[in-house]
Amino acid sequence: MSLKDIVSRAYSYWMDGTGPEAGLVISSRVRLARNLAEFPFPHLLPVEQAEQVIHAVHLALQHREVTQKIGKLELIRMGELTAIERNVLVEKHLISPDLLKDYQKKAVVLRDDEVISIMVNEEDHLRLQVLLPGLQLREAWRLAAETDDLLERTLNYAFNERLGYLTACPTNVGTGLRASVMLHLPGLVLANQIESMVNAVAKLGLTARGLYGEGTEATGNLFQVSNQVTLGQSEEEMVANLTAVTGRLLAQERAARQALYRDRRETLEDRIWRSYGILKSARVLSSEETMRLLSDVRLGVDLKIIDGLSHRLINELMVLTRPAFLMKLAGREMPPHERDVFRARLVRDKLKQ
C-alpha cells in the first residue's frame, strides 16, 4: 500500500479499539528524537542540506536488515502531497502540525499499517514514532528501540557520552524519548476533577495536553499524558513510570464514572441518549460538536447504556469527520458550512451501518 493510499483511508491500526484498557486508552505512542552529527539542526538547515538528510534517511530505509525485521517503510517528500493530504496525516496523528511549516524541506516515512512513522526535518532530523491501540507502551517502546537500533547502523547520530542524544530542544536531550497515552476521561471532566488531575501529573514529571499535543485543547474529553523529562532516567524507567501513572488515572476515571452513574444516572443517561440521537439525525454538525457528542456516545458504550457500537467505529469517526479528511473524501476544498452538512450526512450513514 502506498502513502497516497494511506491518506485516502480513515482507518489506522491505532483506532482498532483493541489492546489492554482499550475502553479508556485510545492509543499508546513512543517517539524518539534523533539528529545526524554531520548537519546543523533543522531550523538552521539550508534546502540543499535538508535534501541530503532526506537522502541519508532514504538510503538507511533500504538496508536489507531494516526491511527484513521492520518491514517496508515508504518515504515521501511533503511537497509531493497536497495541502489536504498533509493535513490528513496530522488528523490521523501520524505527523505533527509542525511538519506542515516550511514543508518543502521535509519528508515523512510510513509503514503501511501506520504503526511506524518517521518525520524527517521537523524539530529534529528524525522523529521516530510508534503508535499502537490501547495501553501498549512497553510494546511500542520495544518496536521503536528495534527500529532505532537498525537505523543507527547506517546513520551517524549526534551523541554525547555525558548528555546522551543531542536534540534541537534541550528538554529532549538524553534519551530523546517521549512516551504518551491518549486517554478518554469524561468522568473526571463531568465530576470537575480534571484540573486537579492535570496538576497532579505535573508533580510527577508528566504533562497532560489536548488531542494534538502541545498547545491544543482537550477536544472530546481526550487528553495526551506524556513524560516531560528525557534526561537522568532510562527509557525503561520512563515507560514504566508513565504506565504506572496511567493505571492510577484509569482508576480515578472509573471511580468518577461509577459515582456519576450512581448519583446522577437519569441525567447521565439523558445526556448520552440525546448525543446519540443528535448524531443519528442532525443535518449540520461542526467538528467541535461532533467530537463532544462522540465522547458522550463512547461513554455510553463503556457503561453499557448503548449496545451495538464498537470502539473502532467511534475512533474512526474521530478522524473521518475532521476537516481535511472530509475534503479528501469530497475530492475538493469546501467552506465550513458545506463541511458541516457533509459531516452530518457521513455520521448518519456510518451509524446506520
N, C-alpha and C positions, 0 to 999 in steps of 0.2 A: 504494500500500500504506500502510495506516495504522500508527501506532505500536503500536496494540493487536495488529496482525498481526505486527509485528516481535518483540514479546516472546513470541509463540507459536511461533516457529521457532528451531531451534538454530543454523542456518547464518547466518554473517555473511561478507561478502566477504573479510575478513582471514584467514579459515580456509581459503581456497581452495587452499592448497598450491602456488600458482604464484608467479611473480616470481623475481628473482635470489636465489640461495642459499637457496631455499625449504626445502631439507632441514634446514638448521641454523638459519635465521632464520624464526621463525614469523610475525612481523609487524614493521612499522615504524610509529612513531607520532610525530607532531609536534603539540604542544599550545601554544597561545598564551593567556596570561593578560591580560585587559583589564578596565578599570573605567570607569564612567561618571563624568565630572567633577562632575556635579550631586548625587551621592549619596555618603553615607558607605560605607565598606567593608561587605560583607555581614554580618559579625559584629556590626555596630552598627545594622543596618537594622531599623526597626520594620516591622510587617506591611504597613502602607499604602505605605511607600516601596518595599518589596520587590515589591509588586504593580506599582508604577509602572515599576520596572526591567524586569519581565517584559513589561509592555505596550510599552515602548520597543523591546525586542528583537523582539517580535512584529511591530510596525509596520515595523521595518527589514527583516525577512524578506520582507515583502510587496512590497518595491520591485521594479519590473519588471526592472531590470538584474540583481538578485540571482537571480531565478527564471530569467532567460534564460541566464545564464552558469554558475550553480552548480546549478540545478535546484530543485525544490520542497523546502522544508525545513519540517517539521511541528513545532510547539511544543505540548507538553502539560505541564500542571502536575503535579508529583509527587504531589500529593494526590488526583489523579484516577486514579492507578494503585493497585492492591492492593499489599500488602506483598510478596507473592510476585513480582509483576511488577517492582517496584522492584529486588528482589534479582536477578532475571534480567538486568536491564540491567547490573548490576555484574559478574555472571558472564560476560557477553558482552564485557566491557571497554569498554562504551560510556559508563559513568559511573563515578565513584569511590565508594567506601564513604561518603565524607564527604557526598555529596549526599543520603544517607538520613537524616542528622541534621536535625532541625527542618525536615522536608521540606515543610511547608505554605507556606513562603516561597520555594520553589524550583521550577524547571522544567527540562525537557530539550528540546533541539531535535535532530531526526534527519533525515537524508536517507534515502530508502527503501532504498538499498543499504548503509546504515550506515557508509559511508566517512567522512562528516562528522557530527560530533555536537557539540553545544554545551551545556555545563552552565551554568545561569543561577542566580546567587546561591549558588554553592558558596563557596570561599575568596575568590574574586573574582567580580565581577558576571558576567563571561563567561569560560569556559574552553573555547576552541575547539579541537577535536581532529580530526585526520585520521589514519585508521588503514588501512594497506594491507598486503597479504600480501608476504612475502619482504623482501629488503633494498631498500627503495624510499624512503629518507629524502629524497632530493632531490625526488622527485615529490610526496611528502607535504608537504614544505615549500612547493613551488610552489602546490599547491592551497590550503593553509592561508593563505598570503600573499594569494592572489587573493580568497579568501572574506573575510579580514580587511579588505582594502582596500575591498571593496564595502560591508561593514557600516559602516566608518568614515565613509563619505559621509553616513550618516544619524545615526549615534551619535557623541556627543561624548566621546571617550576622555580619560581623565586622563593627561596627558603633560607632562613637564618637559623643556625643551631640553637641560639638562645631564645629567639622570638617565635620561631615556627614559620608557617606560611605567611608571606608578606602580601598585604592587601591594600587597595586604594583607601579604604576606610579603616582607621585604627581599631574600631570596635570589632573588626573581623580578623585581626591579626591573631596568629596562634594556630588553632585547628582550622580556622576558616569555615567552621560548621555552624549552620543554623538549622535547628530541628523545630518543626511546628506541627500542631494538630489543628484541624478546623472543627470546632465544636458547635453544636446546636443547643443553645441554653435559654429557651423561652421561659422555663420555670423560674430561673434566677432573675430574669428581666421582669416578669409579671409580679414576682414577690418583692421587687425593689431591692434585691440583694446584689445586683450585678456590679455596682460601684465598689462595694466592699470586696468583691471577688477580684476586680482589677487591681485594687490597692494591695491585696494580699499576695497575688502572684508577683507583683513588682518587688515585694520584700524578699521573695525567694529567688531573685535574679532572673525572672521571666517577664514577659510583656504580653499584653492582650491587645490585639488590633482588630480592624474590620476585615471585611470579606477579601479585599485585595491587598492586605498587608498595611505597611506603614502609611499613615496619613489618610486612611479610608475609614468609613463608618461601618458599624456592625449591622449591615442590612440583613433583614430576615432573621435576626437574633443569632447570626453566625459570627463566631469570634475565632481569630487565629491566635493561639497561645504558643509562644516560642521563647527560646533562650536568648538572653541579652549578651552574655559573656562568652567569648571564644578562647580566652587566654587563661591558663592556670588550671584547666581541667582537661581530662582526656575526653575523647569523643564518646567513649562508652559511659563515662560518668554523666556527661550532658544528656545523653539519650535516656539513661536510667532515671535521672532527676526529673526530666520532663514527663516520662511515663508515670512516675510516682505521683507527681502533682496532678496530672490529668486524671488519675484514678480518684484523687480526693475531690476534684471538681465535679466528676461524674456523680460521686456520692452526694454532693451538695445539690446538684441539679435534680437527682432522683427524689431527694427529700423535699425539695421545693415543689416538685410536681405532685407528690403524694399529698402534701399539705393543701395545695390548691384544689386538688380533686376531692379531698375530704371536706374542706371548709367552704368551697365556692363551686361545687360541682355543677349546679344548673347554669351559673354564669359562664363557667369554662366551656361546658358543652354547647351553650348557645353561641359563644364566640367561634368555636371550631366549626359548627354546622353552618353558621352564617358565612364564614370564609369559604367553606366548600361550596355552598350554594352560589356565591358570587363568582367563583372560578368557573363553575359549570354553566353559568347563564349570562355573565357580563358581556357586553358588546364593546366596551372600551376599558382597557387596563393599562395603567402606567407600569413601568419597570419596578418602581419602588413599591407600589401597591401589590403587585404580583408576588414579590418576594415576601412581603408581610403575610399575605394570605397563604402562601405555600408553607410558611413557618407554622401557622396555626394548623393547617391540614396535617403536616408532618407530626405535630404534637398529638393530634387526634389519632393518627395511625399508631404511634408509640403507646398511647394509653388504651388502645383497642376500642376507641369510640367509633372509628371509621374502619370498615373492612374493605378488602379488595383493591387497595392501593399499595404499591411497593415503594420502598425507599429509592430504588433505582429510578422509577418514573419521576419521583419528586426531584431527585438530584438532577436528572436530565432536563427537567423543565426549568431548573435554576439557570441553566446555560442556554437552553433553546429560546428562552424569552428575553435574553439580553439584546440590546440594540443592534450590535454588529451582526450577531447571528441571524436575527430576523431579516436584516438586509441581505445577508448572504443567501438565505433561503429564497427571498424575493428576487434576487439577482439584480438589485438596483438600490440606489440611495432612496430613503424615504424620510419625509418630515415626521416630527414627533407624533402628531395626531394619527397619521396613517399607520405608523408603527403600533400605536396603542390599539387600533382597531384590528390590525393583523395579529397582534399578540393575543387578544381576547379570543379570536376565532381559532387560533392554534391551540390554546389551552382547552377550549371547549372540545375540540376534536380529539385531543390526546386523552382527556378524561372520559370521553365516550368509549374509547377503545378499551 
